[in-house]
Amino acid sequence: MAKQHHYKVAVSWHDDKGTSGYTSYSRDHIISVADKPAINASADPSFRGNPAKYNPEELFLASISNCHMLWYLHLCAVNGVIVLSYEDNAQGTMEEQNDGSGKFTGVTLHPVVTVSSKEMIPKAEELHSEANKYCFIANSLNFAVNHQPDTLVKENNV
């Protein structure tokens, strides 16, 4: 039997004016999880949201990138690859249909990983596809997550 994990997230929205018209209500809302800081969120500015707040599309892309990074670091640790830093500039494409519906059609992660020696580069690069196989979020998507990694070396000069 598969091991199950359960998660709870609260989303809260209030507007004294209510939804009397499409342009009349705020898209600002709060995302919260018990005992953690709240996230002030809104819709994407294209959908009348507040550009100063996180939107669902950004958070979706962030969770894909974040899950990949955490699996990647785990796999590096158990495979003897010493990662000193990891940065990603993830990009995603969402297509909106004429009826207003839409979906993400692709995501590309651009991780820049710094390892402690050049001998680790081949394994470090190989582990990106392995991390993708384990990533819970990537496994839940109906499109492939692409990777364009760059691996750097920071060797200690002793």
C-alpha positions in Angstrom: 0.0 0.0 0.0 1.3 3.4 -0.9 2.2 5.8 1.8 -0.2 8.9 1.8 0.6 12.4 2.9 -2.1 15.0 3.5 -1.8 18.7 3.3 -4.1 21.6 4.4 -4.0 25.1 3.0 -6.5 27.9 3.8 -7.4 30.5 1.3 -9.3 33.6 2.5 -10.8 36.4 0.5 -13.1 39.2 1.6 -14.4 42.3 -0.1 -17.0 44.5 1.5 -18.3 45.5 -2.0 -18.6 41.9 -3.1 -18.7 40.6 -6.6 -21.4 42.9 -8.0 -19.4 43.1 -11.3 -16.3 41.7 -12.9 -14.3 44.9 -12.4 -15.7 45.7 -8.9 -14.0 43.2 -6.6 -10.5 42.8 -5.4 -8.5 39.7 -6.4 -6.3 40.0 -3.2 -6.4 37.1 -0.8 -4.4 35.3 1.8 -3.0 31.8 1.6 -2.2 30.3 5.0 -0.9 27.1 6.6 -1.0 26.5 10.3 2.0 27.9 12.2 3.6 29.5 9.0 3.7 33.0 7.7 0.8 33.9 5.5 1.3 34.6 1.8 -0.4 37.7 0.4 -1.6 36.7 -3.0 -3.7 38.0 -5.9 -4.5 37.2 -9.5 -2.0 37.8 -12.3 -2.2 41.4 -13.4 -3.6 40.2 -16.7 -6.6 39.1 -14.8 -7.1 42.3 -12.8 -4.7 41.2 -10.0 -2.2 43.1 -7.8 1.3 43.0 -9.4 2.9 43.4 -6.0 1.5 40.1 -4.7 2.2 36.5 -5.7 -0.3 34.9 -8.1 -1.3 31.3 -8.6 0.8 30.9 -11.8 3.9 32.1 -10.1 3.3 29.8 -7.1 2.7 26.9 -9.4 6.0 27.5 -11.2 7.8 28.0 -7.9 6.5 24.7 -6.6 7.8 22.8 -9.7 11.2 24.5 -9.3 11.3 24.0 -5.5 10.4 20.3 -5.7 13.1 19.7 -8.4 15.7 21.5 -6.3 15.0 19.5 -3.1 15.1 16.1 -4.9 18.2 17.2 -6.8 20.0 18.2 -3.6 19.0 14.9 -2.0 20.3 12.8 -4.9 23.5 14.8 -5.0 24.1 14.2 -1.3 23.6 10.4 -1.6 25.7 10.2 -4.8 28.7 12.1 -3.5 28.2 15.3 -5.4 28.9 18.3 -3.2 26.7 21.2 -4.2 27.7 24.5 -2.9 24.9 26.6 -4.5 21.8 26.2 -6.6 19.9 28.9 -8.4 17.1 28.5 -10.8 15.3 30.9 -13.1 12.3 28.8 -14.0 10.1 29.7 -16.9 6.6 28.5 -17.8 4.1 29.0 -20.6 0.4 29.2 -20.0 -2.0 29.3 -22.9 -5.3 31.1 -22.4 -8.2 30.0 -24.6 -10.8 32.3 -26.2 -13.4 31.2 -23.5 -11.0 32.3 -20.7 -9.9 28.8 -19.7 -6.3 27.9 -19.9 -3.5 25.6 -18.9 0.3 25.5 -18.6 1.8 23.8 -21.7 5.4 23.8 -20.7 8.0 24.6 -18.0 11.7 24.8 -18.3 14.0 24.9 -15.3 17.3 26.7 -15.7 19.3 25.6 -12.7 22.8 26.9 -12.2 24.6 24.5 -9.8 28.0 25.1 -8.3 29.9 21.9 -7.2 33.1 21.6 -5.3 35.2 19.8 -8.1 35.1 19.4 -11.8 35.1 15.6 -11.5 31.6 15.9 -10.1 30.1 17.7 -13.2 29.0 14.6 -15.2 27.2 13.1 -12.3 25.8 16.5 -11.2 24.3 17.0 -14.7 22.9 13.5 -14.9 21.1 13.8 -11.6 18.7 16.5 -13.0 16.8 13.8 -15.0 16.8 11.5 -12.0 15.4 14.3 -9.8 12.7 14.8 -12.3 11.6 11.2 -12.0 11.2 11.6 -8.3 9.7 15.1 -8.1 6.1 14.8 -6.7 5.0 17.9 -8.5 6.5 17.0 -11.9 4.9 13.6 -11.6 1.5 15.3 -11.1 1.7 17.3 -14.3 0.3 16.6 -17.8 3.3 18.0 -19.5 7.0 17.4 -19.3 9.3 19.6 -17.3 12.4 20.5 -19.3 15.8 21.2 -17.8 18.6 23.4 -19.1 21.2 23.1 -16.4 24.5 24.8 -16.1 27.1 23.4 -13.7 30.0 25.5 -12.3 32.9 24.5 -10.2 34.3 26.3 -7.1 37.3 24.4 -6.1 39.0 25.1 -2.8 42.5 26.5 -3.3 44.5 25.0 -0.4 
